[in-house]
């Protein structure tokens, strides 16, 4: 398995709009076992995205999906940057 945890810094006031875009595209991504979007209680302009994929190749392939490409184009201006990105190797747990 392949995991990715990212902290996304959002342009002030755009967090909820970005969440809506991300939630639209998380339904049909082959190989995606879990995709969780969470707000940060200490930072109103941040999101945490936790992903679990069957393989790293599936994650990479998802970036070419038309729906994902459209979401990237639509949401790019709402993203101020990424302050944290960690690749993991999930070994199990509830929901995986």
N, C-alpha and C positions, 0 to 999 in steps of 0.2 A: 504494500500500500504506500501511498504518497500523501503527505499532509503539508498544508501551507497555512500559516497564521500571519495575517497582515493587519497593520494599523494604518488606516487611510485617514489622512488629514483633509477635511472638507472645507471648501470655501465657506466662510461664515454665512449662516442663513440658508445653506443649500443641503443640509444633511438629509432632511426628510425627502426632498426631491430625488437625491441620489439613491436613497434606500428604495424608493418606489421603482426606479430604473433597474436596480440590482435584483429586486424581487421578481420582476417581470421575466428575467432571463434565466432564473435558476431552476426551472422546471424540467427541461429536457436536455441534459448534458450527459451524453453517454460516458459511463465510467465514474460519474460523480456519485459518491456514496453519502456525502453530507456536505451541505453548504449553509453555514450559519452566519447571519449578519447581526451584529450586536452594537448597541450604543455604548459609549464610554461614560460612566457616571461622573467621572472627574473632568471630562472635556466634551463640551456640547458640540464641538466641531470635529469629532473623531468617530470613526467606525472601526470595529474589529471584525474581520472576516476570517472564519475558520473553515477550511476545506479539507475533505478527505476524498481521495480518488483511488481507484483500483490500481492505477499506475501513473507514473509521471508523464508517460506518453499520452495518456488520456487527457490529462490536464493541458498539456501543450496543444493537443488537437482541438480542445474546446475553444481555444482562442481564435480558431479559424471559422467557427460556426457563424453563420449569418446573423443570428439573433445576438450573439455575444459581440460581434463586430459592431452591430448597430447600437448596442448598449454602451460600448466603449466610446463610440463617436458622440452619442447623446450625453454621456456623463462626464466626459473628459474635462470640460470647462468647470465642473463642480469640484474637481479634485485638486487640492492645493499641493499634495505630495504624499509620500509614504514615509513614515518615521520608523517603521519596524516591519521586518519581513523575515520569517523563520520557516525553513523547510523542516519537516518532521517525518518520522516513519511511524505511523499509527500501528499499534499492535493489538488493539481491540478495545472493547468497552461498550457501554450501552449506546445503541444507535449506529453502530458500525458493523 
